Amino acid sequence: HGDGLQVRLNSGQLESVDETSLMNGMNLAAIGDGSADQWEIFQFEQAELVAPNTYRLSKRLRGQAGTDALMPPVWPQGSRFVLLNDVPVQITSSPNLRRVEQQYRIGPATRSYDDPSYIQLGAAFEGNGLRPLRPCHLRARVQTEDVVFNWIRRTRVGGDSWDSLEVPLAEENERYIIRLLQDGKVLRDAITTDPEWRYDAETRQSDGMAGAFKISVAQVSASYGAGPAALISVSF
């Protein structure tokens, strides 16, 4: 329900949908800076034509498909907008080709790869389909002189079902990297296999921790590494 997003199309047109259609996945789009990694997936309910080929999109569902960690408060003027006609499908690629430049031919699916309408692109990708999602509901509570942190794990695979008490892990094992920061400096890194971590008074004293500090928590994948981190500030 925030400010509308104004987009200008090179071709095609946009249409409004009702709320039921929105919740069923209609009007899916991507916005980003044009690089391979910085894209937010979102949906929109209202598309108002405000000038030739120019629409104001409102009632948006932002940070869809786990892209909330890449979502700035406002995308700057000149960002790229792409209407998606379906849920994007991952490119099948061997894990050992991550960050290795490959050659791609891009063009209409109804034409052959050697058609003049196709372009060739050399690109290397991080393999973000393997990237763990950012943990959510990161909280801190004080117990005596200790600070206990807990959070909720998310999943990048099979997380839409409501039939089980917990979403699938989708990783070889459950692991998180915890980072404590104060005044922009990293004071401690820790690894835990549970969605909870205790920062006891003795450890805090050995770190020289006094006053306010920040903690970040990121899930770790054996095939990708650390995903985006959740961050909160703590003072006591």
SULGIRA-V784452 format. One record per residue. N is the residue number from 0. RES is the residue in one small letter. BURIAL is 1 if it has 24 or more other ideal C-beta (glycine too) atoms within 12 Angstrom, else 0. D_LAST is the distance of its C-alpha to the last C-alpha in Angstrom with 2 decimals. Layout:
N:RES:BURIAL:D_LAST / N:RES:BURIAL:D_LAST
This chain:
0:h:0:35.14 / 1:g:0:33.95 / 2:d:0:36.29 / 3:g:0:39.33 / 4:l:1:39.93 / 5:q:1:43.29 / 6:v:1:45.23 / 7:r:0:48.72 / 8:l:0:50.83 / 9:n:0:53.43 / 10:s:0:55.29 / 11:g:0:55.12 / 12:q:0:53.53 / 13:l:1:50.55 / 14:e:0:50.76 / 15:s:0:48.54 / 16:v:0:47.97 / 17:d:0:47.04 / 18:e:0:43.68 / 19:t:0:45.15 / 20:s:0:46.46 / 21:l:1:43.14 / 22:m:0:41.36 / 23:n:0:44.18 / 24:g:0:43.44 / 25:m:1:45.70 / 26:n:1:45.18 / 27:l:1:43.12 / 28:a:1:42.53 / 29:a:1:40.76 / 30:i:1:39.42 / 31:g:1:38.48 / 32:d:0:39.22 / 33:g:0:42.35 / 34:s:0:40.97 / 35:a:1:41.07 / 36:d:0:37.33 / 37:q:0:35.78 / 38:w:1:36.92 / 39:e:1:35.36 / 40:i:1:37.35 / 41:f:1:37.51 / 42:q:1:39.90 / 43:f:1:41.29 / 44:e:1:43.18 / 45:q:1:44.85 / 46:a:1:46.92 / 47:e:0:48.54 / 48:l:0:51.25 / 49:v:0:50.65 / 50:a:0:53.03 / 51:p:0:55.36 / 52:n:0:53.50 / 53:t:0:50.19 / 54:y:1:47.93 / 55:r:0:44.78 / 56:l:1:42.72 / 57:s:1:40.50 / 58:k:1:38.72 / 59:r:1:37.28 / 60:l:1:35.46 / 61:r:1:33.38 / 62:g:1:31.98 / 63:q:1:34.58 / 64:a:1:35.52 / 65:g:1:32.12 / 66:t:1:32.19 / 67:d:0:29.00 / 68:a:1:27.30 / 69:l:1:30.05 / 70:m:1:29.93 / 71:p:0:29.28 / 72:p:0:28.72 / 73:v:0:32.34 / 74:w:1:35.05 / 75:p:0:36.89 / 76:q:0:40.54 / 77:g:0:42.80 / 78:s:1:40.84 / 79:r:0:43.12 / 80:f:1:43.71 / 81:v:0:45.56 / 82:l:1:46.70 / 83:l:0:46.66 / 84:n:0:49.58 / 85:d:0:47.99 / 86:v:0:44.98 / 87:p:0:45.09 / 88:v:0:46.47 / 89:q:0:45.17 / 90:i:0:47.64 / 91:t:0:48.88 / 92:s:0:48.23 / 93:s:0:47.89 / 94:p:0:44.39 / 95:n:0:45.93 / 96:l:0:46.72 / 97:r:0:43.11 / 98:r:0:42.91 / 99:v:0:46.71 / 100:e:0:48.72 / 101:q:0:51.10 / 102:q:0:53.84 / 103:y:0:53.76 / 104:r:0:56.51 / 105:i:0:55.31 / 106:g:0:57.61 / 107:p:0:59.11 / 108:a:0:59.17 / 109:t:0:62.71 / 110:r:0:64.06 / 111:s:0:64.57 / 112:y:0:62.31 / 113:d:0:65.05 / 114:d:0:65.41 / 115:p:0:65.08 / 116:s:0:62.32 / 117:y:0:59.97 / 118:i:0:57.77 / 119:q:0:56.52 / 120:l:0:52.94 / 121:g:0:51.47 / 122:a:0:47.78 / 123:a:0:45.23 / 124:f:1:42.44 / 125:e:0:39.10 / 126:g:1:39.91 / 127:n:1:37.11 / 128:g:1:38.66 / 129:l:1:37.15 / 130:r:1:33.64 / 131:p:1:30.98 / 132:l:1:29.24 / 133:r:1:25.62 / 134:p:1:23.48 / 135:c:1:22.29 / 136:h:0:19.72 / 137:l:1:16.92 / 138:r:0:13.97 / 139:a:1:10.78 / 140:r:0:10.09 / 141:v:0:8.42 / 142:q:0:11.50 / 143:t:0:11.52 / 144:e:0:9.83 / 145:d:0:10.55 / 146:v:1:9.38 / 147:v:1:12.59 / 148:f:1:13.87 / 149:n:1:17.16 / 150:w:1:19.61 / 151:i:0:23.25 / 152:r:1:26.01 / 153:r:1:28.74 / 154:t:1:32.27 / 155:r:1:34.77 / 156:v:0:37.77 / 157:g:0:38.91 / 158:g:0:35.84 / 159:d:0:37.82 / 160:s:0:39.10 / 161:w:0:37.76 / 162:d:0:39.84 / 163:s:0:37.36 / 164:l:0:33.97 / 165:e:0:32.56 / 166:v:0:33.64 / 167:p:0:35.56 / 168:l:1:33.78 / 169:a:1:36.30 / 170:e:1:35.30 / 171:e:0:36.69 / 172:n:0:33.48 / 173:e:1:29.89 / 174:r:1:27.56 / 175:y:1:24.38 / 176:i:1:23.02 / 177:i:1:19.28 / 178:r:1:18.15 / 179:l:1:14.93 / 180:l:1:15.05 / 181:q:0:13.68 / 182:d:0:15.88 / 183:g:0:18.49 / 184:k:0:18.91 / 185:v:0:18.94 / 186:l:1:17.28 / 187:r:1:18.28 / 188:d:0:20.58 / 189:a:1:21.03 / 190:i:0:23.57 / 191:t:1:23.45 / 192:t:0:26.23 / 193:d:0:24.26 / 194:p:1:22.14 / 195:e:1:19.11 / 196:w:1:17.21 / 197:r:1:15.04 / 198:y:1:12.83 / 199:d:0:13.30 / 200:a:0:12.10 / 201:e:0:15.52 / 202:t:0:15.57 / 203:r:1:12.25 / 204:q:0:13.80 / 205:s:0:17.07 / 206:d:0:15.68 / 207:g:0:14.40 / 208:m:1:11.03 / 209:a:0:8.78 / 210:g:0:6.64 / 211:a:0:6.94 / 212:f:1:9.47 / 213:k:1:11.94 / 214:i:1:13.75 / 215:s:1:17.37 / 216:v:1:19.63 / 217:a:1:23.42 / 218:q:1:26.25 / 219:v:1:28.91 / 220:s:1:32.64 / 221:a:0:35.22 / 222:s:0:37.62 / 223:y:1:35.37 / 224:g:0:32.18 / 225:a:1:28.68 / 226:g:1:28.52 / 227:p:1:26.25 / 228:a:1:22.51 / 229:a:1:19.96 / 230:l:1:16.85 / 231:i:1:13.43 / 232:s:0:10.44 / 233:v:1:6.87 / 234:s:0:3.80 / 235:f:0:0.00
